[in-house]
């Protein structure tokens, strides 16, 4: 229950202050935390009462907007991030909406803070820090590779823009924000080295910038490669003693011996290549970098990297359904309907899209009560059939194992039921170290391997 609720109305006179926890924003949001202040604005954790999820609300300082045109330009540049869709290593951005007449970015809330926080409070170095740093470096690279494949250069890669969960999932944030911020009016003369600065092509942070960024040259994906390497080096060192990223690259070999966490020789070599002042001498892309990182991980830990290859969901039914709900929040019913239609083309039986579309059409009088009830009942029936089918399959799976249980022979330590497009399978982990995959209906073993 929220105590002492304050209602913040969407007017020019109302100011969302830094201690706004428990406030209710117009229609939809309950503020769950006080502001996390930054150089150009603040971030709040807000609860979306309709979606029942926590979001991050990033709000620039009102003084940065001197005209309606600047607001429009800011929102347009943020669309690059929104259009990236769903990816395991990208923070999802849902939309830009004006709060107190200031364009505010609503994105996925990450409960582990930023990589910058984890370095400064030393949470990063608890337990097996060497393996954790490699894990984060790989996730970081995967997120940037996906963005580059979509034609988007980040331009402001740094630990502050890599967000974490408490379980160390890592996601890149603030795509397109460097360019968006470059559209604003910057009034502060004192710019710190870890704050974003601006050039004609966008924004960058001095402590992580490449030579071409500092010189205001045209940027390629390799500028993100450089800033990624500076950020990874900071993870190993536990600090960034340089004021400019160009310095970090020029003397990186002098920093390596003083690392808080020992840097593997092959990682030193990779970082040195990524930090070459000449962008043409750096690795071509993050696919090349990831390949080397996976080799380093295997050599340093004695095992393969456990996280599966990242897969995006820019045009899946789930992604389109999420986008439709964002349009509903913004009052854009036409685009919401378009997304749901497209989702049902991709996946005709997609439950969430079917239900949400039917509800929208009924509420807006496009279909009558009878048709609305029929459509929603069809969705309920489809869900019931799925639950029933999965229940039958699960029973068959355990029936399959019953003879082994009765003989008191322990043939497995772990059991996992997995659904694929062509059926249901059991993954059985044997105490001897072997793993077997068996098709549930036919009881036929598909494959088995023995781990050493």
C-alpha positions as CSV (number, residue, x, y, z in Angstrom):
1,X,0.0,0.0,0.0
2,X,1.3,3.5,-0.9
3,X,1.4,5.8,2.1
4,X,0.8,9.6,1.9
5,X,0.3,9.5,-1.9
6,X,0.9,12.8,-3.8
7,X,-0.7,13.4,-7.1
8,X,1.5,15.1,-9.7
9,X,-0.6,16.7,-12.5
10,X,0.7,17.1,-16.0
11,X,1.0,20.9,-16.0
12,X,3.8,23.4,-16.6
13,X,3.6,24.7,-13.0
14,X,4.1,21.3,-11.4
15,X,7.7,20.2,-10.7
16,X,8.7,16.6,-10.2
17,X,11.2,17.0,-7.4
18,X,14.0,14.6,-6.5
19,X,12.2,13.2,-3.4
20,X,9.0,12.1,-5.2
21,X,8.8,8.5,-3.9
22,X,5.1,7.4,-3.6
23,X,3.9,10.2,-5.9
24,X,1.3,9.3,-8.5
25,X,2.0,10.5,-12.0
26,X,-0.9,11.1,-14.4
27,X,-3.0,8.1,-15.1
28,X,-0.5,5.3,-15.0
29,X,2.7,5.6,-12.9
30,X,3.5,5.4,-9.2
31,X,6.9,6.7,-8.3
32,X,8.8,4.0,-6.3
33,X,12.1,5.7,-5.6
34,X,13.7,9.1,-5.2
35,X,15.6,10.5,-8.1
36,X,19.0,9.2,-9.2
37,X,20.6,12.4,-10.2
38,X,22.8,12.8,-13.2
39,X,24.5,15.7,-15.0
40,X,21.7,16.4,-17.4
41,X,18.7,15.1,-15.5
42,X,17.4,12.3,-13.3
43,X,16.1,8.7,-13.3
44,X,13.2,7.4,-11.2
45,X,11.9,3.9,-10.7
46,X,8.2,4.0,-11.4
47,X,5.5,1.3,-11.3
48,X,3.3,1.1,-14.3
49,X,-0.1,0.3,-12.7
50,X,-1.6,-1.0,-15.9
51,X,1.2,-3.3,-16.8
52,X,2.1,-4.2,-13.2
53,X,5.8,-3.8,-13.9
54,X,8.5,-1.4,-12.8
55,X,10.0,1.0,-15.4
56,X,12.9,3.5,-15.4
57,X,11.8,7.1,-16.2
58,X,14.7,9.1,-17.4
59,X,13.9,12.8,-17.4
60,X,16.3,15.6,-18.7
61,X,16.4,18.9,-16.9
62,X,13.5,21.1,-18.1
63,X,16.0,24.0,-18.6
64,X,17.6,22.0,-21.5
65,X,14.5,22.5,-23.7
66,X,14.2,26.0,-25.1
67,X,11.6,25.3,-27.7
68,X,9.0,22.8,-28.9
69,X,11.3,21.9,-31.8
70,X,13.9,20.7,-29.4
71,X,11.4,18.5,-27.7
72,X,10.4,17.0,-31.1
73,X,14.0,16.4,-32.1
74,X,14.8,14.8,-28.8
75,X,11.8,12.4,-29.0
76,X,12.7,11.6,-32.7
77,X,16.3,10.7,-31.8
78,X,15.1,8.4,-29.0
79,X,13.1,6.4,-31.5
80,X,16.4,4.7,-32.6
81,X,16.5,3.0,-29.2
82,X,12.8,2.1,-29.2
83,X,13.0,0.5,-32.6
84,X,15.7,-1.9,-31.5
85,X,13.0,-4.1,-30.0
86,X,13.7,-7.0,-27.7
87,X,17.2,-8.4,-27.2
88,X,18.8,-10.2,-24.2
89,X,21.6,-7.6,-23.9
90,X,19.7,-4.4,-24.8
91,X,17.6,-2.5,-22.2
92,X,14.1,-2.3,-23.7
93,X,12.9,1.3,-24.4
94,X,9.2,1.6,-24.6
95,X,8.4,5.2,-25.5
96,X,8.9,8.9,-24.8
97,X,6.1,10.7,-23.0
98,X,5.9,14.2,-21.7
99,X,5.8,14.5,-17.9
100,X,5.5,18.0,-16.5
101,X,6.0,19.2,-20.1
102,X,9.4,17.5,-20.3
103,X,10.0,14.6,-22.7
104,X,10.7,11.6,-20.5
105,X,12.1,8.2,-21.6
106,X,10.4,5.1,-20.2
107,X,12.5,2.0,-20.3
108,X,13.1,-1.4,-18.7
109,X,14.0,-1.2,-15.0
110,X,17.3,-3.0,-14.1
111,X,17.5,-3.9,-10.4
112,X,21.3,-4.2,-10.2
113,X,22.2,-0.6,-11.1
114,X,24.9,0.3,-13.6
115,X,28.3,-1.2,-14.2
116,X,29.7,2.1,-13.0
117,X,27.9,1.5,-9.6
118,X,29.2,-2.0,-9.4
119,X,32.8,-0.8,-10.0
120,X,32.6,2.0,-7.5
121,X,30.9,0.0,-4.7
122,X,33.1,-3.0,-5.5
123,X,30.2,-5.4,-5.9
124,X,31.8,-6.4,-9.2
125,X,34.8,-7.8,-7.3
126,X,32.9,-10.1,-4.9
127,X,33.5,-13.8,-5.5
128,X,35.1,-14.9,-8.8
129,X,35.7,-11.4,-10.2
130,X,37.9,-12.6,-13.1
131,X,35.1,-14.8,-14.6
132,X,32.5,-12.2,-13.9
133,X,34.4,-9.5,-15.8
134,X,34.8,-11.8,-18.8
135,X,31.0,-12.6,-18.6
136,X,30.1,-8.9,-18.6
137,X,32.5,-8.1,-21.4
138,X,30.9,-10.7,-23.6
139,X,27.4,-9.6,-22.8
140,X,28.4,-6.0,-23.5
141,X,29.9,-7.0,-26.8
142,X,26.8,-8.9,-27.8
143,X,24.5,-6.0,-27.2
144,X,26.6,-3.6,-29.2
145,X,27.0,-6.1,-32.0
146,X,23.2,-6.4,-32.3
147,X,22.8,-2.6,-32.4
148,X,25.5,-2.3,-35.1
149,X,23.7,-4.9,-37.2
150,X,20.6,-2.7,-37.0
151,X,22.7,0.2,-38.3
152,X,22.9,2.0,-35.0
153,X,26.2,3.3,-33.5
154,X,25.9,4.0,-29.8
155,X,28.5,6.8,-29.6
156,X,28.6,7.0,-25.8
157,X,29.7,3.5,-24.6
158,X,30.7,3.6,-20.9
159,X,30.1,1.7,-17.7
160,X,27.3,4.1,-16.8
161,X,25.4,2.9,-19.9
162,X,25.6,-0.8,-19.1
163,X,22.9,-1.8,-16.7
164,X,22.8,-5.0,-14.6
165,X,20.4,-7.2,-12.8
166,X,21.2,-8.6,-9.4
167,X,22.0,-11.9,-11.1
168,X,24.6,-10.2,-13.4
169,X,22.6,-10.1,-16.6
170,X,24.1,-7.1,-18.5
171,X,22.2,-4.9,-21.0
172,X,23.3,-1.8,-22.9
173,X,21.2,1.3,-22.5
174,X,20.8,4.8,-23.9
175,X,21.1,4.1,-27.6
176,X,20.6,7.2,-29.6
177,X,20.6,9.3,-26.4
178,X,24.0,10.9,-27.3
179,X,22.5,12.3,-30.5
180,X,19.2,13.2,-28.7
181,X,21.1,15.1,-26.0
182,X,23.1,16.9,-28.7
183,X,19.8,18.5,-29.8
184,X,19.4,20.2,-26.3
185,X,20.6,23.5,-25.0
186,X,23.6,22.9,-22.7
187,X,23.9,25.8,-20.3
188,X,26.4,24.4,-17.8
189,X,30.0,25.5,-18.5
190,X,31.6,23.0,-16.1
191,X,31.5,19.6,-17.9
192,X,33.2,16.7,-16.0
193,X,35.2,14.0,-17.8
194,X,32.6,11.3,-17.1
195,X,29.7,13.4,-18.3
196,X,28.5,13.5,-21.9
197,X,29.8,16.3,-24.1
198,X,28.5,17.3,-27.5
199,X,29.7,17.7,-31.0
200,X,27.9,18.3,-34.3
201,X,27.6,14.5,-34.8
202,X,26.3,13.7,-31.3
203,X,27.6,13.2,-27.8
204,X,30.4,11.5,-26.2
205,X,32.1,11.1,-22.8
206,X,35.7,12.3,-22.7
207,X,37.0,9.6,-20.4
208,X,35.9,6.9,-22.9
209,X,36.1,8.7,-26.2
210,X,38.1,7.6,-29.3
211,X,40.5,9.8,-31.2
212,X,38.0,10.3,-34.0
213,X,35.3,11.4,-31.5
214,X,37.6,13.9,-29.9
215,X,38.5,15.3,-33.4
216,X,34.8,15.5,-34.4
217,X,35.3,13.1,-37.4
218,X,32.7,10.9,-39.0
219,X,32.1,7.9,-36.7
220,X,31.9,4.2,-37.5
221,X,31.1,1.1,-35.4
222,X,34.7,1.0,-34.4
223,X,34.4,4.0,-32.2
224,X,32.1,1.8,-30.0
225,X,34.8,-0.9,-30.1
226,X,37.3,1.6,-28.7
227,X,35.0,2.8,-25.9
228,X,34.0,-0.7,-25.0
229,X,37.7,-1.6,-24.6
230,X,38.2,1.4,-22.3
231,X,35.2,0.3,-20.2
232,X,36.5,-3.3,-20.0
233,X,39.9,-2.0,-18.9
234,X,38.2,0.0,-16.2
235,X,36.6,-3.2,-14.9
236,X,40.0,-4.8,-14.4
237,X,41.6,-1.7,-12.9
238,X,38.7,-0.7,-10.6
239,X,39.0,2.9,-11.7
240,X,39.7,5.2,-14.6
241,X,42.8,7.2,-13.7
242,X,42.8,8.9,-17.2
243,X,40.7,12.0,-18.0
244,X,40.5,11.3,-21.7
245,X,39.9,8.0,-23.4
246,X,42.6,8.7,-26.0
247,X,45.2,8.7,-23.1
248,X,43.8,5.3,-21.9
249,X,44.5,3.8,-25.3
250,X,47.9,5.4,-25.8
251,X,49.4,4.1,-22.5
252,X,47.2,1.1,-21.8
253,X,50.2,-1.2,-21.5
254,X,51.4,0.9,-18.5
255,X,48.0,0.4,-16.8
256,X,47.8,-3.4,-17.3
257,X,50.3,-4.4,-14.5
258,X,48.5,-2.3,-11.9
259,X,45.1,-4.0,-12.5
260,X,42.9,-4.8,-9.5
261,X,42.0,-8.1,-11.2
262,X,44.8,-9.8,-13.2
263,X,44.3,-9.3,-17.0
264,X,45.0,-12.5,-19.1
265,X,47.7,-12.0,-21.7
266,X,45.3,-12.7,-24.5
267,X,42.8,-10.1,-23.1
268,X,45.6,-7.6,-22.9
269,X,46.4,-8.2,-26.5
270,X,42.8,-7.9,-27.5
271,X,42.3,-4.7,-25.6
272,X,45.5,-3.2,-27.1
273,X,44.2,-3.9,-30.6
274,X,40.7,-2.4,-29.8
275,X,42.5,0.7,-28.3
276,X,44.5,1.4,-31.4
277,X,44.3,5.2,-32.2
278,X,43.8,4.3,-35.9
279,X,40.3,2.9,-36.2
280,X,41.2,0.8,-39.3
281,X,43.6,-1.2,-37.1
282,X,40.9,-2.2,-34.6
283,X,38.8,-5.3,-35.0
284,X,36.2,-5.0,-37.7
285,X,33.2,-5.7,-35.5
286,X,32.0,-7.2,-32.2
287,X,31.5,-10.6,-33.8
288,X,35.3,-10.9,-34.2
289,X,35.8,-9.6,-30.7
290,X,33.2,-12.1,-29.2
291,X,35.0,-15.0,-30.9
292,X,38.3,-14.0,-29.2
293,X,36.5,-13.4,-25.9
294,X,34.9,-16.9,-25.9
295,X,38.4,-18.4,-26.5
296,X,39.8,-16.4,-23.6
297,X,36.8,-17.5,-21.4
298,X,37.4,-21.1,-22.2
299,X,41.1,-20.9,-21.5
300,X,40.7,-19.0,-18.2
301,X,37.8,-20.9,-16.7
302,X,38.3,-24.4,-18.3
303,X,34.7,-24.5,-19.6
304,X,32.6,-23.2,-22.4
305,X,30.8,-19.9,-22.0
306,X,27.3,-20.9,-20.6
307,X,25.1,-18.1,-21.9
308,X,23.4,-19.1,-25.2
309,X,23.9,-17.1,-28.4
310,X,21.9,-13.9,-28.2
311,X,18.7,-13.8,-30.3
312,X,16.7,-10.7,-31.0
313,X,13.0,-10.5,-31.2
314,X,12.4,-7.3,-33.2
315,X,9.5,-8.8,-35.2
316,X,8.1,-11.6,-33.1
317,X,4.6,-11.7,-31.8
318,X,5.8,-11.0,-28.3
319,X,7.8,-7.9,-29.4
320,X,4.9,-6.6,-31.5
321,X,2.5,-7.1,-28.6
322,X,4.8,-5.1,-26.3
323,X,5.0,-2.3,-28.9
324,X,1.2,-2.3,-29.3
325,X,0.8,-1.8,-25.5
326,X,3.3,1.1,-25.7
327,X,1.1,2.7,-28.4
328,X,-1.9,2.3,-26.2
329,X,-0.2,4.2,-23.4
330,X,0.5,7.0,-25.8
331,X,-3.1,7.0,-27.0
332,X,-2.1,5.8,-30.5
333,X,-4.8,3.2,-31.1
334,X,-4.2,2.9,-34.9
335,X,-0.6,1.9,-34.5
336,X,-1.5,-0.5,-31.7
337,X,-4.0,-2.2,-33.9
338,X,-1.5,-2.4,-36.7
339,X,1.0,-4.1,-34.4
340,X,-1.5,-6.7,-33.2
341,X,-2.5,-7.5,-36.8
342,X,1.1,-8.0,-37.7
343,X,1.7,-10.2,-34.6
344,X,-1.2,-12.4,-35.5
345,X,0.2,-12.8,-39.0
346,X,3.5,-14.0,-37.5
347,X,1.7,-16.2,-34.9
348,X,-2.0,-16.7,-35.5
349,X,-2.5,-18.3,-32.1
350,X,-0.6,-15.7,-30.1
351,X,-2.7,-15.5,-26.9
352,X,-1.7,-12.1,-25.6
353,X,-2.2,-10.4,-29.0
354,X,-5.5,-12.1,-29.6
355,X,-6.8,-11.1,-26.2
356,X,-5.5,-7.5,-26.2
357,X,-6.7,-6.8,-29.7
358,X,-10.2,-8.2,-29.0
359,X,-10.4,-6.1,-25.8
360,X,-9.4,-2.9,-27.6
361,X,-11.9,-3.4,-30.5
362,X,-14.7,-4.1,-28.0
363,X,-13.9,-1.1,-25.8
364,X,-13.9,1.2,-28.8
365,X,-17.1,-0.1,-30.2
366,X,-15.6,-1.7,-33.3
367,X,-17.1,-5.1,-32.3
368,X,-20.2,-5.6,-30.2
369,X,-20.6,-7.3,-26.9
370,X,-21.4,-10.7,-28.5
371,X,-18.4,-10.7,-30.8
372,X,-16.1,-9.4,-28.1
373,X,-17.3,-12.2,-25.7
374,X,-16.9,-14.8,-28.5
375,X,-13.3,-13.7,-29.3
376,X,-12.2,-13.6,-25.7
377,X,-13.9,-17.0,-25.0
378,X,-11.9,-18.4,-28.0
379,X,-8.7,-17.1,-26.4
380,X,-9.7,-18.7,-23.1
381,X,-10.4,-22.0,-24.8
382,X,-7.1,-21.9,-26.6
383,X,-5.3,-21.3,-23.3
384,X,-7.2,-24.1,-21.7
385,X,-6.3,-26.5,-24.5
386,X,-2.6,-25.6,-24.2
387,X,-2.6,-26.1,-20.5
388,X,-4.4,-29.5,-20.9
389,X,-2.0,-30.6,-23.6
390,X,1.0,-29.7,-21.6
391,X,-0.5,-31.5,-18.6
392,X,-1.0,-34.6,-20.6
393,X,2.6,-34.5,-21.9
394,X,3.9,-33.9,-18.4
395,X,2.0,-37.0,-17.1
396,X,3.4,-39.1,-20.0
397,X,6.9,-37.9,-19.1
398,X,6.5,-39.1,-15.5
399,X,4.8,-42.3,-16.6
400,X,7.9,-42.9,-18.7
401,X,10.1,-42.6,-15.7
402,X,7.9,-44.7,-13.3
403,X,9.6,-48.1,-14.0
404,X,12.9,-46.7,-13.0
405,X,11.5,-45.2,-9.8
406,X,9.9,-48.5,-8.8
407,X,13.1,-50.4,-9.3
408,X,14.8,-47.9,-7.0
409,X,17.4,-47.3,-9.6
410,X,18.4,-43.6,-9.8
411,X,18.7,-43.0,-13.5
412,X,18.7,-39.3,-13.3
413,X,19.7,-36.4,-11.0
414,X,17.9,-33.7,-12.9
415,X,14.8,-33.6,-15.1
416,X,13.7,-30.8,-17.4
417,X,10.7,-30.9,-19.8
418,X,11.4,-28.8,-22.9
419,X,9.0,-27.9,-25.7
420,X,10.2,-27.5,-29.3
421,X,8.3,-26.9,-32.5
422,X,8.2,-30.6,-33.3
423,X,7.2,-31.9,-29.8
424,X,8.0,-32.3,-26.2
425,X,11.3,-33.7,-24.9
426,X,12.8,-34.8,-21.6
427,X,16.3,-33.8,-20.7
428,X,17.7,-36.3,-18.2
429,X,20.8,-35.7,-16.2
430,X,22.4,-38.9,-14.9
431,X,24.5,-39.1,-11.8
432,X,27.4,-40.5,-13.8
433,X,27.6,-37.2,-15.7
434,X,25.7,-38.2,-18.9
435,X,22.8,-36.2,-20.4
436,X,20.1,-37.8,-22.5
437,X,17.3,-36.3,-24.6
438,X,14.2,-38.4,-25.0
439,X,11.0,-37.7,-27.1
440,X,8.1,-37.9,-24.7
441,X,5.4,-39.4,-26.9
442,X,7.5,-42.1,-28.7
443,X,9.8,-42.6,-25.7
444,X,12.6,-42.7,-28.2
445,X,16.1,-41.5,-27.1
446,X,17.2,-38.8,-29.5
447,X,20.7,-38.3,-28.3
448,X,23.0,-38.7,-25.3
449,X,26.3,-37.3,-24.3
450,X,28.8,-38.0,-21.5
451,X,30.4,-35.1,-19.7
452,X,34.0,-35.3,-18.5
